[in-house]
Amino acid sequence: MLWDEEARSAEQFADISNSHASRQRLLIAQKDNLGLPLYNSRQPPHPPAPSPPQEEKGRKAKELEQENWHILPRQERIGMLEVCVDTIHGAIAAEKAGADRIELCSALELGGVTPSNSLVSAVRVAIQLPLIVLIRARAGDFFFDELERDLMIAEAKQAIELGADGVAIGGLTSSCELDLPLLRSAKVAFPKNQLVMHRAFDHVRDPLRALEELVEIGFTRILTSGGANSALEGVLALKLLNESARNRIELLPAGGVNDGNAKQILTTCCTRGFGQLHGSFRRSLMPRDGYAFPEQASISRTKATLSTFNGLDDHE
């Protein structure tokens, strides 16, 4: 079968995952229309460039939208702070510190894998926040075979039945394009639930094409560092992705987010009124003296920064 023929070597995955600079150049080149197509040679040609008056009108409209973000009704703003945890105590601590949404996984020190049903059930009872469950069959690369795909859809179904509001799921082909059959299967199986493309997105060859594919499928959001080791390092790529998304899909910056860099990330790559962030807020992902818990003070300070950015603070 096709899935059995795909190469999944660790060396190939490592080579691609280290190509952050080339992905950023690709994004910039595509954004500036320097001849790199988003799809293939069958893509229709770009429309003619607008005349100067149209360009000026568009520029002023965009400036007006940015200037008037603060008049958006409060309920239409996002301002979500998502905290990733791998224990029930971590989920409770994050909620108490002011998190708006929880992403639950196991083995966070390995990048996260699907949590057990018992953990999902316990966390769902323990917290009132929206709950996203990471669905990942194993640690390592994101090249999943047919058995693993079937397993992940089954795991996602169980998580939804246990009360999860959505799942974070994803996979890649051997050429580092999105695993579209897997993603489409998830949309068919869970049409009314939140679907998040997890950080496998940071390893795709063509981020802008992948974004358009996720919009077409109907995913809710993309969890991404902009292809970098951290969101702070990938802010320029995140900015281009946010501009390309045009509010058709949410962009959730992730990777090393904390109270010390939240403001810079938000102001560089997010749209006021719609900014959101994701982080584990742990000094170390390795368990020492028991499990590492999210730092509540850092969560609270990051939430305050996020609320101010989106005009959701108490002074409004």
Buried (B, 14 or more C-beta within 10 A) or exposed (E): EEBEEBEBEEEBBEEBBEBBEEBBBBBBEBBEEEEBBBEEEEEEEEEEEEEEEEEEEEEEEEEEEEEEBEEBEEEEBBBBBBBBBBBBBBBBBBBEBBBBBBBBBBBBBBBBBBBEEEBBBBBBEBBEBBBBBBBBBBEEBBBBBEEBBBBBBEBBBBBBEBEBBBBBBBBBBBEBBBBBBBBBBBBEBBEEBBBBBBBBBBBBBBBBBBBBBBBEBEBBBBBBBBBBBBBBBBBBBBBBBBEBBEEEBBBBBBBBBBBEBBBEBBEBBBBBBBBBBBBBBBEEBEEEEEEBBBBBEBBBBBBBBBBBBBBBBEEE
